[in-house]
Amino acid sequence: MLNALKKTTDHQFIITWVEKVRGRPQKIEDPYASDKTGLRIDFPGKDDEIYLSDAKKGQNIDWNEFFRIFEDQQLAFLYEENPQAEIPINSYRFIKRDEE
């Protein structure tokens, strides 16, 4: 569950936050989603992979591709200022910029 949510679109801040929790950028191709391509952060270990199905596997991408998709889809990054180190998957999410 997300607590003390903050919202940003600052690319450098997102990179710093993700690297702080030892994550890396990934995209997910989902033929059933309206945008077809989703973003996620991959964390060490297998705990966060329970959220993926056989049809939706994460693919490692570089930050340039990540932020191209981020901007194309007009996303914002919601995050906890102090993420839970043992379960960082529960400390962030992406939303459309016009959502609250």
N, C-alpha and C positions, 0 to 999 in steps of 0.2 A: 504494500500500500504506500502511495506517495504522500509524504508529509512535507510541510513548509515548501510548497512548490514555487519555483522561480521559472521564468520564461525568458528565452533568449534566441536570437538569430545570429549572434556573433560567432563567426567561424572559428576564430582563434580560441575563444573561450570554450567552445564545444570540444575542440581537439584537446585542450588542456584537461578538461573534465574527464574525457574518455580515457586519456593516457594515465590519469591519476588512478583510475580504477582498473587499469591494465586491459582495457578494451581495444577493439579494432573495428574499423568500419566495414559493413557488409551491406549488400543489397539482396533482396529476395524477389525473384520473378514469380508473380502470381497471376496466372491467366484469368482468374475469376475476380480479381480486384479491379476497381474502376481505373486506378492509375497504372496497373499492370506491374509496376516495380515499387517495392517497398524498401525502407531502410531499417537497419537494426544495428545494434552494437553487439559484437561477439565478445564473450568473456572467456578466460581460461577455464578449462574443465568442461563438463557436459551438462551441468545444471540448467543452463539457459536453452539448451537444445530441445527440451521437452515442449517448447512452444512452437516448434517447427514440425511440419508434417512431411511425409515422403515427397509430396508434390511441391513443397516450399522449402528448399534448402538454401542456406545462406551462402553467398559467394563473396570472398574477400575482394575489396576494391580499395583504390587509393583515395586519399582525401579529396583530390580534384574531382573525381567521378562522384564521390559521395555528395559534395556540395553542389555539383551540377544538378543532380537529382533533387536535392534539398531545395534549391532555388526554383527549379522548374515546377515543382509541386507546391511552392510557397509554404514550406513547413516552418514550424518553430519547435524548439527543443524545450520540453518541460523537464525539470530536474530537481533533485534534492541537493541542497548546498553541501550537506555532509552525507554522502551515500553510504549505505550499509556495505562495508567492505566484504562481508561474507556472501551477500546476495545483491550485487549491484544491479541485476536485471530488474529488480523492483523499484529502482531509484530514478528511472527516467521513462520518457515516452515522447513520441513525435505527434504533433497535432497540426492542423491547418492553421495558418497565421490568424485567420479571422475567427477562430474558436477561442473560447476562454476556458 
